[in-house]
Amino acid sequence: MNRLQNLKPLALTLLIAFALVIRCSPASAQTLETLTVAGGCFWCVEADFEKVEGVTEAVSGFTGGEVENPTYNQVTKGGTGHYEAVEISFDPSVVSRSQLLSMFLRSIDPTDAGGQFCDRGDSYRTAIFVSNQEERSLAEQQIEAAGDKLGQEIVTPVLEKEAFYPADSYHQDYYKGRKLVLTRFGPKSQASAYKAYRAACGRDDRVRDLWGEAAPFVGN
């Protein structure tokens, strides 16, 4: 009987400790949402959105096609149906899906159906991928707002979300990588090569011309 009485305080202490651990665990991990978009070069989209407060991760990859687990070379050569895309994980209590969609449309040229900037072809087309009607409605609202802002037709489609295939590690966080790569500008770190590519491709110049002060990432 005494042993049972001694166990009760111990059990109560353990229960209290367990409850405190649960209470102190980050709640945001349970509420993270994802937004998948295609905006031309996935290095650029990833680099832009990892700067946004409330975004926990942006992963470069491929989606929208028929080939399972495609390689970068397969996608860029064409024929897979895949887009270069980025899967953005975010905390909706910090930044909303609508805000991210607005930023996305103002970080690309949504009037160009043939690719983005210097990158041409199907894999560089723009798109927004959705999982349900609510997400579709939000995307369509932001597209309409973007069209009104520009006074031009927005050709970025809203598509049903399909399997997302992350690109290999070489393409993740390329914009801040230190590995040396050979470029037409000579050997450079990945970070330096990315900056040179982005400037040469004219991405920021075109976005600035199109959106002006409404462009969220130009100059960052």
Residue frames as a rotation matrix with the C-alpha (Angstrom) as fourth column:
MET 1
0.570 0.822 0.000 0.00
0.822 -0.570 0.000 0.00
0.000 0.000 -1.000 0.00
ASN 2
0.455 -0.486 -0.746 2.83
0.154 -0.782 0.604 2.39
-0.877 -0.390 -0.281 0.94
ARG 3
-0.603 -0.715 0.354 4.54
0.441 0.071 0.895 1.64
-0.665 0.696 0.272 -2.38
LEU 4
-0.096 0.664 0.741 1.37
0.976 -0.084 0.202 2.59
0.197 0.743 -0.640 -4.28
GLN 5
0.798 0.393 -0.457 1.08
0.523 -0.829 0.199 5.81
-0.301 -0.397 -0.867 -2.30
ASN 6
0.025 -0.886 -0.462 4.70
0.130 -0.456 0.881 6.65
-0.991 -0.082 0.103 -3.12
LEU 7
-0.590 -0.243 0.770 4.09
0.737 0.228 0.637 6.02
-0.330 0.943 0.045 -6.83
LYS 8
0.424 0.884 0.198 1.20
0.893 -0.373 -0.251 8.47
-0.148 0.283 -0.948 -7.06
PRO 9
0.620 -0.222 -0.753 3.30
-0.038 -0.967 0.253 11.65
-0.784 -0.128 -0.608 -6.59
LEU 10
-0.499 -0.860 0.112 5.85
0.027 0.114 0.993 10.32
-0.866 0.498 -0.034 -9.08
ALA 11
-0.357 0.452 0.817 3.17
0.911 0.361 0.199 9.60
-0.205 0.816 -0.540 -11.67
LEU 12
0.715 0.651 -0.255 1.67
0.606 -0.759 -0.236 13.06
-0.347 0.015 -0.938 -11.13
THR 13
0.200 -0.742 -0.640 5.09
-0.166 -0.670 0.724 14.68
-0.966 -0.038 -0.257 -11.58
LEU 14
-0.701 -0.477 0.530 5.66
0.364 0.399 0.842 12.79
-0.613 0.783 -0.106 -14.83
LEU 15
0.084 0.834 0.546 2.25
0.988 0.000 -0.152 13.81
-0.126 0.552 -0.824 -16.16
ILE 16
0.753 0.153 -0.640 2.92
0.225 -0.974 0.031 17.47
-0.619 -0.167 -0.768 -15.36
ALA 17
-0.232 -0.933 -0.275 6.33
-0.161 -0.242 0.957 17.30
-0.959 0.267 -0.094 -17.05
PHE 18
-0.573 0.082 0.816 4.80
0.727 0.510 0.460 15.68
-0.378 0.857 -0.351 -20.14
ALA 19
0.514 0.851 0.107 2.12
0.832 -0.464 -0.305 18.36
-0.210 0.246 -0.946 -20.34
LEU 20
0.514 -0.399 -0.759 4.75
-0.084 -0.904 0.418 21.10
-0.854 -0.151 -0.499 -20.10
VAL 21
-0.591 -0.759 0.275 6.76
0.165 0.220 0.961 19.54
-0.790 0.613 -0.005 -22.94
ILE 22
-0.217 0.621 0.753 3.67
0.970 0.221 0.098 19.47
-0.106 0.752 -0.651 -25.16
ARG 23
0.731 0.565 -0.383 2.77
0.566 -0.815 -0.122 23.04
-0.381 -0.127 -0.916 -24.22
CYS 24
0.299 -0.719 -0.628 6.28
-0.234 -0.693 0.682 24.31
-0.925 -0.057 -0.375 -24.97
SER 25
-0.342 -0.408 0.846 6.59
0.678 0.516 0.523 22.50
-0.651 0.753 0.101 -28.30
PRO 26
-0.855 -0.015 -0.518 6.40
-0.268 -0.843 0.467 24.85
-0.443 0.538 0.717 -31.33
ALA 27
0.018 0.958 0.288 2.79
0.139 0.283 -0.949 24.95
-0.990 0.057 -0.128 -32.45
SER 28
0.174 0.065 -0.983 3.75
-0.793 -0.583 -0.179 26.38
-0.584 0.810 -0.050 -35.83
ALA 29
-0.831 -0.554 -0.057 5.08
-0.489 0.676 0.551 23.00
-0.267 0.485 -0.832 -36.96
GLN 30
-0.576 0.689 0.439 1.51
0.523 0.724 -0.450 21.73
-0.628 -0.030 -0.778 -36.88
THR 31
0.424 0.829 -0.365 0.10
0.296 -0.508 -0.809 24.65
-0.856 0.235 -0.461 -38.87
LEU 32
-0.536 -0.681 -0.499 2.59
-0.285 -0.410 0.866 25.01
-0.795 0.607 0.025 -41.72
GLU 33
0.681 0.700 0.215 1.07
0.058 0.241 -0.969 25.14
-0.730 0.672 0.124 -45.21
THR 34
-0.444 -0.833 0.332 2.66
0.450 0.113 0.886 24.82
-0.775 0.542 0.324 -48.63
LEU 35
0.667 0.510 -0.543 2.37
-0.257 -0.527 -0.810 26.83
-0.700 0.679 -0.221 -51.82
THR 36
-0.153 -0.700 0.698 3.81
0.594 0.499 0.631 25.46
-0.790 0.511 0.339 -55.07
VAL 37
0.751 0.328 -0.573 4.57
-0.181 -0.731 -0.657 27.89
-0.635 0.598 -0.490 -57.88
ALA 38
0.131 -0.705 0.697 6.54
0.929 0.332 0.161 27.92
-0.345 0.627 0.699 -61.12
GLY 39
0.843 0.154 -0.515 8.27
0.094 -0.986 -0.141 31.19
-0.530 0.071 -0.845 -61.97
GLY 40
0.710 -0.660 -0.245 11.01
-0.465 -0.179 -0.867 30.40
0.528 0.729 -0.435 -64.44
CYS 41
-0.219 -0.913 -0.344 14.43
-0.148 0.380 -0.913 29.61
0.964 -0.149 -0.219 -62.93
PHE 42
0.667 0.572 -0.477 13.75
0.346 0.329 0.879 27.88
0.660 -0.751 0.021 -59.63
TRP 43
-0.325 -0.827 -0.459 16.99
0.899 -0.119 -0.422 29.22
0.294 -0.550 0.782 -58.12
CYS 44
-0.809 -0.015 0.587 15.54
0.031 -0.999 0.017 32.73
0.587 0.032 0.809 -58.35
VAL 45
0.223 0.964 0.141 12.13
-0.278 -0.075 0.958 31.88
0.934 -0.253 0.251 -56.93
GLU 46
0.466 -0.127 -0.876 13.73
0.734 0.608 0.302 29.98
0.494 -0.784 0.377 -54.05
ALA 47
-0.599 -0.794 -0.108 16.13
0.741 -0.498 -0.450 32.85
0.304 -0.349 0.886 -53.32
ASP 48
-0.540 0.471 0.697 13.31
-0.242 -0.881 0.408 35.39
0.806 0.052 0.590 -53.31
PHE 49
0.405 0.914 0.019 10.90
-0.290 0.108 0.951 33.54
0.867 -0.391 0.309 -51.06
GLU 50
0.207 -0.388 -0.898 13.40
0.829 0.557 -0.050 32.36
0.520 -0.734 0.437 -48.48
LYS 51
-0.835 -0.477 0.276 13.75
0.303 -0.816 -0.492 36.06
0.460 -0.327 0.826 -47.61
VAL 52
-0.143 0.887 0.439 10.06
-0.317 -0.461 0.829 36.36
0.938 -0.020 0.347 -46.68
GLU 53
-0.801 -0.059 0.595 9.19
-0.598 0.060 -0.799 36.43
0.011 -0.997 -0.083 -42.99
GLY 54
0.148 0.873 0.465 6.98
-0.789 0.387 -0.476 33.46
-0.596 -0.297 0.746 -42.19
VAL 55
0.719 -0.026 -0.695 8.48
-0.515 0.652 -0.557 31.24
0.468 0.758 0.455 -44.90
THR 56
0.627 -0.452 0.635 10.29
-0.479 0.418 0.772 28.36
-0.614 -0.788 0.045 -43.26
GLU 57
-0.368 -0.738 0.565 11.65
0.116 0.567 0.816 26.67
-0.923 0.366 -0.123 -46.38
ALA 58
0.570 0.458 -0.682 11.60
-0.682 -0.199 -0.704 26.87
-0.458 0.866 0.198 -50.17
VAL 59
-0.104 -0.550 0.828 12.54
0.033 0.831 0.556 23.74
-0.994 0.085 -0.068 -52.12
SER 60
-0.200 -0.049 -0.979 13.47
-0.926 -0.317 0.205 23.72
-0.320 0.947 0.018 -55.80
GLY 61
-0.518 0.041 0.855 12.01
0.057 0.998 -0.013 20.90
-0.854 0.042 -0.519 -57.86
PHE 62
-0.923 0.203 -0.326 9.74
-0.339 -0.033 0.940 19.80
0.180 0.979 0.100 -60.67
THR 63
-0.508 0.815 0.278 6.00
0.184 0.418 -0.890 19.28
-0.841 -0.401 -0.362 -61.04
GLY 64
0.115 0.736 -0.667 3.16
-0.606 -0.480 -0.634 19.17
-0.787 0.477 0.391 -63.55
GLY 65
-0.249 -0.312 -0.917 4.61
-0.957 0.223 0.184 16.49
0.147 0.924 -0.354 -65.84
GLU 66
0.737 0.591 -0.329 4.28
-0.599 0.796 0.088 12.81
0.314 0.132 0.940 -66.56
VAL 67
0.157 -0.783 -0.601 7.80
0.000 0.609 -0.793 11.53
0.988 0.125 0.095 -65.77
GLU 68
0.971 0.162 -0.173 8.45
0.154 0.128 0.980 10.25
0.181 -0.978 0.100 -62.24
ASN 69
0.584 -0.773 -0.247 11.56
0.313 -0.066 0.948 11.49
-0.749 -0.631 0.203 -60.44
PRO 70
0.857 -0.246 0.453 12.86
0.420 -0.178 -0.890 13.48
0.300 0.953 -0.050 -63.41
THR 71
-0.063 -0.925 -0.374 16.39
0.921 -0.198 0.334 14.84
-0.383 -0.324 0.865 -63.57
TYR 72
0.131 0.018 -0.991 17.25
-0.005 -1.000 -0.019 18.47
-0.991 0.007 -0.130 -64.24
ASN 73
-0.802 -0.521 -0.291 18.63
-0.297 -0.075 0.952 17.55
-0.518 0.850 -0.095 -67.67
GLN 74
-0.665 0.631 0.400 15.47
0.742 0.619 0.256 15.66
-0.086 0.468 -0.880 -68.60
VAL 75
0.251 0.844 -0.473 13.25
0.749 -0.479 -0.457 18.58
-0.613 -0.240 -0.753 -67.66
THR 76
0.062 -0.271 -0.961 15.29
-0.228 -0.941 0.251 21.31
-0.972 0.203 -0.120 -69.33
LYS 77
-0.920 -0.376 0.106 15.61
-0.011 0.297 0.955 19.29
-0.391 0.878 -0.277 -72.56
GLY 78
-0.362 0.874 -0.324 11.81
-0.926 -0.378 0.012 19.17
-0.112 0.304 0.946 -72.78
GLY 79
-0.360 0.330 -0.873 9.29
-0.446 0.760 0.472 16.42
0.819 0.559 -0.126 -73.27
THR 80
-0.871 0.024 -0.491 8.59
0.400 0.615 -0.679 15.63
0.286 -0.788 -0.545 -69.62
GLY 81
0.118 0.946 0.301 5.77
0.484 -0.320 0.814 18.16
0.867 0.050 -0.496 -69.21
HIS 82
0.246 -0.066 -0.967 7.34
0.967 -0.052 0.250 19.34
-0.067 -0.996 0.051 -65.96
TYR 83
0.747 -0.071 0.661 7.80
-0.010 -0.995 -0.095 22.89
0.664 0.064 -0.745 -64.80
GLU 84
-0.580 -0.780 -0.236 10.76
0.471 -0.085 -0.878 24.11
0.665 -0.620 0.416 -62.77
ALA 85
0.432 0.843 0.322 8.89
0.048 -0.378 0.925 24.84
0.901 -0.384 -0.204 -59.57
VAL 86
-0.760 -0.606 0.235 9.36
-0.176 -0.155 -0.972 25.74
0.626 -0.780 0.011 -55.93
GLU 87
0.236 0.782 -0.576 7.47
0.546 0.384 0.745 24.33
0.804 -0.490 -0.336 -52.96
ILE 88
-0.508 -0.350 0.787 7.18
-0.287 -0.792 -0.538 27.05
0.812 -0.499 0.302 -50.32
SER 89
-0.054 0.456 -0.888 6.45
0.842 0.499 0.205 26.08
0.537 -0.737 -0.411 -46.71
PHE 90
-0.626 -0.124 0.770 5.03
-0.092 -0.969 -0.231 28.91
0.774 -0.215 0.595 -44.63
ASP 91
-0.718 0.393 -0.575 3.36
0.669 0.162 -0.725 29.78
-0.192 -0.905 -0.379 -41.35
PRO 92
-0.233 0.700 0.675 -0.05
0.661 -0.395 0.638 31.28
0.713 0.595 -0.370 -42.20
SER 93
0.630 0.414 -0.658 -0.15
0.771 -0.435 0.465 33.08
-0.093 -0.800 -0.593 -38.85
VAL 94
-0.118 -0.766 -0.632 2.81
0.417 -0.616 0.668 35.17
-0.901 -0.185 0.392 -40.07
VAL 95
-0.711 -0.078 -0.699 2.24
-0.562 -0.535 0.631 35.46
-0.423 0.841 0.336 -43.82
SER 96
0.197 0.913 0.358 -0.92
-0.342 0.406 -0.847 34.49
-0.919 0.045 0.392 -45.69
ARG 97
-0.161 -0.138 0.977 -1.30
0.729 0.651 0.212 32.50
-0.665 0.747 -0.004 -48.88
SER 98
0.778 0.520 0.352 -2.82
0.622 -0.563 -0.544 35.55
-0.085 0.642 -0.762 -50.55
GLN 99
0.729 -0.580 -0.363 0.19
-0.412 -0.796 0.444 37.67
-0.546 -0.174 -0.819 -49.62
LEU 100
-0.227 -0.851 0.474 2.58
-0.022 0.491 0.871 35.07
-0.974 0.187 -0.130 -51.03
LEU 101
0.132 0.361 0.923 0.55
0.899 0.348 -0.265 34.81
-0.416 0.865 -0.278 -54.24
SER 102
0.971 0.216 -0.102 0.63
0.172 -0.927 -0.334 38.58
-0.166 0.307 -0.937 -54.64
MET 103
0.327 -0.932 -0.154 4.40
-0.518 -0.314 0.796 38.59
-0.790 -0.181 -0.586 -54.11
PHE 104
-0.199 -0.403 0.893 4.85
0.427 0.785 0.449 35.76
-0.882 0.471 0.016 -56.57
LEU 105
0.508 0.489 0.709 2.92
0.838 -0.088 -0.539 37.40
-0.201 0.868 -0.454 -59.40
ARG 106
0.988 -0.149 -0.033 4.87
-0.152 -0.980 -0.126 40.62
-0.013 0.129 -0.992 -58.85
SER 107
0.217 -0.959 0.180 8.21
-0.443 0.067 0.894 38.80
-0.870 -0.274 -0.411 -58.92
ILE 108
-0.394 -0.261 0.881 7.71
0.586 0.667 0.460 37.37
-0.708 0.698 -0.110 -62.43
ASP 109
-0.773 0.287 -0.565 6.43
-0.594 -0.642 0.485 38.43
-0.223 0.711 0.667 -65.83
PRO 110
-0.462 0.657 0.596 2.94
0.149 0.720 -0.678 36.87
-0.874 -0.224 -0.430 -65.76
THR 111
0.480 0.608 -0.632 2.23
-0.529 -0.374 -0.762 38.19
-0.700 0.700 0.142 -69.27
ASP 112
-0.229 -0.697 -0.679 4.85
-0.973 0.194 0.129 35.91
0.042 0.690 -0.722 -70.88
ALA 113
0.721 0.617 0.314 3.56
-0.616 0.779 -0.116 32.47
-0.316 -0.109 0.942 -71.94
GLY 114
0.800 -0.390 -0.457 6.81
-0.199 0.545 -0.814 31.24
0.566 0.742 0.358 -73.47
GLY 115
0.096 -0.795 -0.599 9.12
0.815 0.408 -0.411 31.16
0.571 -0.449 0.687 -70.47
GLN 116
0.900 0.161 -0.404 10.68
0.389 -0.715 0.580 33.77
-0.196 -0.680 -0.707 -68.22
PHE 117
0.571 -0.688 -0.448 13.25
-0.449 -0.718 0.531 36.39
-0.687 -0.102 -0.719 -69.13
CYS 118
-0.167 -0.693 -0.701 16.23
-0.983 0.060 0.175 34.73
-0.080 0.718 -0.691 -70.89
ASP 119
-0.848 -0.115 0.517 14.97
-0.188 0.978 -0.091 31.21
-0.495 -0.174 -0.851 -70.10
ARG 120
-0.218 0.758 -0.614 12.64
-0.976 -0.174 0.132 29.97
-0.007 0.628 0.778 -72.81
GLY 121
-0.653 0.037 -0.756 10.65
-0.256 0.929 0.267 26.78
0.712 0.369 -0.597 -73.21
ASP 122
0.256 0.927 -0.275 7.95
-0.061 0.299 0.952 24.79
0.965 -0.227 0.133 -71.45
SER 123
0.085 -0.244 -0.966 9.93
0.861 0.506 -0.053 24.05
0.501 -0.827 0.253 -68.28
TYR 124
-0.844 -0.473 -0.254 10.30
0.537 -0.741 -0.404 27.79
0.003 -0.477 0.879 -67.61
ARG 125
-0.270 0.834 0.480 6.62
0.160 -0.453 0.877 28.69
0.949 0.314 -0.011 -67.92
THR 126
-0.854 0.040 0.519 4.81
-0.489 -0.401 -0.774 30.16
0.177 -0.915 0.362 -64.95
ALA 127
-0.099 0.867 -0.488 1.99
0.057 0.494 0.867 28.51
0.994 0.058 -0.098 -63.01
ILE 128
-0.485 0.088 0.870 0.28
-0.868 -0.169 -0.467 28.35
0.106 -0.982 0.159 -59.63
PHE 129
-0.561 0.223 -0.797 -0.61
-0.001 0.963 0.269 24.90
0.828 0.151 -0.540 -58.32
VAL 130
-0.348 0.556 0.755 -3.62
-0.915 -0.377 -0.144 24.38
0.204 -0.741 0.640 -56.04
SER 131
-0.992 -0.073 -0.102 -5.07
-0.039 0.953 -0.302 21.53
0.119 -0.295 -0.948 -54.00
ASN 132
-0.406 0.901 -0.150 -8.67
0.844 0.308 -0.439 22.62
-0.350 -0.305 -0.886 -53.50
GLN 133
0.227 0.616 0.754 -11.31
0.852 -0.501 0.153 25.16
0.473 0.607 -0.638 -54.49
GLU 134
0.868 0.066 -0.493 -10.40
0.373 -0.741 0.559 27.60
-0.328 -0.669 -0.667 -51.73
GLU 135
-0.088 -0.980 -0.179 -6.80
0.350 -0.199 0.915 27.74
-0.932 0.018 0.361 -52.92
ARG 136
-0.401 0.010 0.916 -7.99
0.916 0.008 0.401 28.11
-0.003 1.000 -0.012 -56.53
SER 137
0.642 0.735 0.217 -10.25
0.721 -0.675 0.158 31.02
0.263 0.055 -0.963 -55.61
LEU 138
0.624 -0.495 -0.604 -7.41
0.220 -0.631 0.744 32.81
-0.750 -0.597 -0.285 -53.80
ALA 139
-0.434 -0.836 0.334 -5.11
0.544 0.052 0.837 32.33
-0.717 0.546 0.433 -56.78
GLU 140
-0.155 0.464 0.872 -7.73
0.952 -0.166 0.257 33.57
0.264 0.870 -0.416 -59.24
GLN 141
0.840 0.450 -0.303 -8.40
0.530 -0.801 0.279 36.63
-0.117 -0.395 -0.911 -57.08
GLN 142
0.251 -0.839 -0.483 -4.71
0.146 -0.460 0.876 37.52
-0.957 -0.290 0.007 -57.05
ILE 143
-0.547 -0.382 0.745 -4.42
0.756 0.156 0.636 36.96
-0.359 0.911 0.204 -60.80
GLU 144
0.356 0.763 0.539 -7.37
0.880 -0.468 0.082 39.29
0.315 0.445 -0.838 -61.38
ALA 145
0.831 -0.091 -0.549 -5.80
0.262 -0.806 0.531 41.92
-0.491 -0.585 -0.646 -59.10
ALA 146
-0.213 -0.977 -0.002 -2.48
0.347 -0.078 0.935 41.61
-0.913 0.198 0.356 -60.94
GLY 147
-0.340 0.165 0.926 -4.21
0.940 0.036 0.339 42.01
0.023 0.986 -0.167 -64.29
ASP 148
0.753 0.654 0.067 -6.01
0.643 -0.754 0.138 45.12
0.141 -0.061 -0.988 -63.06
LYS 149
0.518 -0.640 -0.567 -2.71
0.199 -0.555 0.808 46.53
-0.832 -0.531 -0.160 -61.78
LEU 150
-0.533 -0.817 0.221 -0.93
0.352 0.024 0.936 46.00
-0.770 0.576 0.275 -65.08
GLY 151
0.213 0.684 -0.698 -3.83
-0.595 -0.476 -0.648 46.58
-0.775 0.553 0.305 -67.40
GLN 152
-0.362 -0.391 -0.846 -2.69
-0.899 0.387 0.205 43.49
0.247 0.835 -0.492 -69.28
GLU 153
0.708 0.597 -0.378 -3.77
-0.516 0.802 0.300 39.87
0.482 -0.017 0.876 -69.62
ILE 154
-0.105 -0.677 0.729 -2.21
-0.920 0.344 0.187 37.52
-0.377 -0.651 -0.659 -67.09
VAL 155
0.293 0.176 -0.940 -1.34
-0.732 0.674 -0.102 34.21
0.615 0.718 0.326 -68.75
THR 156
-0.804 -0.555 0.215 -0.08
-0.545 0.542 -0.640 32.42
0.239 -0.632 -0.738 -65.61
PRO 157
-0.030 0.863 -0.505 -2.48
-0.315 0.471 0.824 29.45
0.949 0.184 0.258 -65.23
VAL 158
-0.168 0.090 0.982 -3.92
-0.964 0.192 -0.182 27.93
-0.205 -0.977 0.055 -62.07
LEU 159
-0.115 -0.008 -0.993 -3.35
-0.561 0.826 0.058 24.16
0.820 0.564 -0.099 -62.22
GLU 160
0.904 0.424 0.044 -4.21
-0.308 0.576 0.757 21.19
0.296 -0.698 0.652 -60.05
LYS 161
0.141 -0.886 0.441 -1.35
-0.978 -0.056 0.201 20.30
-0.153 -0.460 -0.875 -57.76
GLU 162
0.813 0.012 -0.582 0.43
-0.217 0.934 -0.284 17.08
0.540 0.357 0.762 -58.69
ALA 163
0.734 -0.601 -0.316 3.42
0.664 0.540 0.517 15.17
-0.140 -0.590 0.796 -57.35
PHE 164
0.834 -0.545 0.083 6.36
-0.528 -0.833 -0.163 17.45
0.158 0.091 -0.983 -56.54
TYR 165
0.744 -0.652 -0.144 9.85
0.640 0.758 -0.124 16.06
0.190 0.000 0.982 -57.12
PRO 166
0.772 -0.518 -0.369 12.67
-0.163 -0.722 0.673 17.91
-0.615 -0.459 -0.641 -55.33
ALA 167
0.736 -0.630 -0.249 15.70
-0.342 -0.028 -0.939 18.62
0.585 0.776 -0.236 -57.48
ASP 168
0.423 -0.652 -0.629 19.03
0.729 0.657 -0.191 17.13
0.538 -0.378 0.754 -56.42
SER 169
0.516 -0.201 -0.833 21.10
0.741 -0.383 0.551 18.79
-0.430 -0.902 -0.049 -53.69
TYR 170
-0.551 -0.777 0.303 23.22
0.818 -0.432 0.380 20.72
-0.164 0.458 0.874 -56.22
HIS 171
-0.449 0.459 0.767 20.21
0.415 -0.653 0.634 22.90
0.792 0.602 0.102 -57.04
GLN 172
0.594 0.664 -0.454 19.04
0.711 -0.170 0.682 23.53
0.376 -0.728 -0.573 -53.46
ASP 173
0.780 -0.245 -0.575 20.12
0.247 -0.725 0.643 26.89
-0.575 -0.644 -0.505 -52.00
TYR 174
0.308 -0.687 0.658 22.25
0.946 0.145 -0.290 27.44
0.104 0.712 0.695 -55.09
TYR 175
0.622 0.044 0.782 22.08
0.246 -0.959 -0.142 31.19
0.744 0.281 -0.607 -54.57
LYS 176
0.706 -0.407 0.580 24.20
-0.703 -0.508 0.498 30.96
0.092 -0.759 -0.644 -51.42
GLY 177
0.935 -0.348 0.074 26.41
0.339 0.934 0.112 27.97
-0.108 -0.079 0.991 -52.27
ARG 178
0.529 -0.824 -0.203 30.19
-0.563 -0.520 0.643 28.12
-0.635 -0.226 -0.739 -51.94
LYS 179
0.265 -0.429 0.864 31.12
0.495 0.829 0.260 25.34
-0.828 0.358 0.432 -54.33
LEU 180
-0.396 -0.486 -0.779 33.22
-0.447 -0.639 0.626 26.51
-0.802 0.596 0.036 -57.29
VAL 181
0.398 0.529 0.750 31.58
0.519 0.544 -0.659 26.13
-0.757 0.651 -0.058 -60.69
LEU 182
-0.743 -0.655 0.136 32.82
0.440 -0.325 0.837 26.94
-0.504 0.682 0.530 -64.17
THR 183
0.424 0.887 -0.180 30.78
0.465 -0.384 -0.797 29.66
-0.777 0.255 -0.576 -65.89
ARG 184
0.495 -0.202 0.845 31.15
0.810 -0.245 -0.533 31.75
0.315 0.948 0.042 -69.02
PHE 185
0.826 -0.211 0.523 32.44
-0.311 -0.944 0.110 34.44
0.470 -0.254 -0.845 -66.66
GLY 186
-0.287 -0.952 -0.103 35.15
-0.496 0.240 -0.835 32.07
0.820 -0.188 -0.541 -65.37
PRO 187
-0.379 0.108 -0.919 35.32
0.623 0.765 -0.167 30.00
0.685 -0.635 -0.357 -62.15
LYS 188
-0.419 0.326 0.847 32.98
-0.600 -0.800 0.010 31.36
0.681 -0.504 0.531 -59.52
SER 189
-0.938 0.279 0.205 31.29
-0.030 0.523 -0.852 30.23
-0.345 -0.805 -0.483 -56.33
GLN 190
-0.483 0.835 0.264 27.70
0.858 0.390 0.334 29.16
0.176 0.388 -0.905 -56.81
ALA 191
0.223 0.576 -0.786 26.55
0.715 -0.645 -0.270 32.34
-0.663 -0.502 -0.556 -55.05
SER 192
-0.354 -0.441 -0.825 28.58
-0.212 -0.821 0.530 34.54
-0.911 0.362 0.197 -57.39
ALA 193
-0.977 0.022 0.212 27.53
0.204 0.378 0.903 32.51
-0.061 0.926 -0.374 -60.43
TYR 194
-0.162 0.986 -0.051 23.89
0.975 0.151 -0.162 32.91
-0.152 -0.076 -0.985 -59.41
LYS 195
0.197 0.211 -0.957 24.20
0.282 -0.948 -0.151 36.69
-0.939 -0.240 -0.246 -59.12
ALA 196
-0.707 -0.530 -0.469 25.92
-0.305 -0.369 0.878 36.90
-0.638 0.763 0.099 -62.51
TYR 197
-0.820 0.467 0.331 23.27
0.569 0.599 0.563 34.70
0.065 0.650 -0.757 -64.11
ARG 198
0.060 0.928 -0.369 20.38
0.894 -0.214 -0.394 36.66
-0.444 -0.306 -0.842 -62.61
ALA 199
0.000 -0.133 -0.991 21.81
-0.088 -0.987 0.133 39.97
-0.996 0.087 -0.012 -63.81
ALA 200
-0.879 -0.425 -0.218 22.66
-0.255 0.031 0.967 38.67
-0.404 0.905 -0.135 -67.29
CYS 201
-0.670 0.684 0.288 19.19
0.741 0.634 0.220 37.12
-0.032 0.361 -0.932 -67.67
GLY 202
-0.826 0.296 0.480 17.55
-0.092 -0.910 0.404 40.49
0.556 0.290 0.779 -67.06
ARG 203
-0.283 0.772 -0.569 15.10
0.822 0.501 0.272 39.19
0.495 -0.390 -0.776 -64.48
ASP 204
-0.224 0.188 -0.956 15.19
0.804 -0.519 -0.290 42.15
-0.551 -0.834 -0.036 -62.11
ASP 205
-0.933 -0.139 -0.333 15.27
-0.054 -0.858 0.511 44.71
-0.357 0.495 0.792 -64.92
ARG 206
-0.703 0.710 -0.043 12.13
0.098 0.157 0.983 43.27
0.705 0.686 -0.180 -66.51
VAL 207
-0.093 0.683 -0.724 10.31
0.952 0.274 0.136 42.92
0.292 -0.677 -0.676 -63.19
ARG 208
-0.504 -0.159 -0.849 11.22
0.538 -0.827 -0.164 46.49
-0.676 -0.539 0.502 -62.29
ASP 209
-0.982 0.140 -0.129 10.00
-0.188 -0.600 0.778 47.78
0.032 0.788 0.615 -65.67
LEU 210
-0.504 0.828 -0.245 6.77
0.311 0.439 0.843 45.81
0.806 0.349 -0.479 -65.34
TRP 211
0.260 0.666 -0.699 5.88
0.823 0.226 0.522 46.31
0.506 -0.711 -0.489 -61.68
GLY 212
0.111 -0.276 0.955 7.85
-0.165 -0.952 -0.256 49.33
0.980 -0.129 -0.151 -60.51
GLU 213
-0.519 -0.326 0.790 7.64
-0.762 -0.243 -0.601 49.88
0.388 -0.914 -0.123 -56.76
ALA 214
0.522 0.792 0.316 5.17
-0.853 0.487 0.186 47.01
-0.006 -0.367 0.930 -56.45
ALA 215
0.398 -0.470 -0.788 7.98
-0.145 0.816 -0.560 44.49
0.906 0.336 0.256 -57.16
PRO 216
0.961 0.148 0.232 8.75
-0.238 0.028 0.971 42.92
0.137 -0.989 0.062 -53.75
PHE 217
0.729 -0.674 0.123 12.23
0.472 0.625 0.622 41.50
-0.496 -0.395 0.773 -54.36
VAL 218
0.563 -0.543 0.623 14.03
0.575 -0.285 -0.767 43.73
0.594 0.790 0.152 -56.83
GLY 219
0.222 -0.596 0.772 17.11
-0.417 -0.773 -0.477 45.19
0.881 -0.216 -0.420 -55.24
ASN 220
0.807 0.084 0.585 17.10
-0.584 0.268 0.767 42.76
-0.092 -0.960 0.265 -52.29
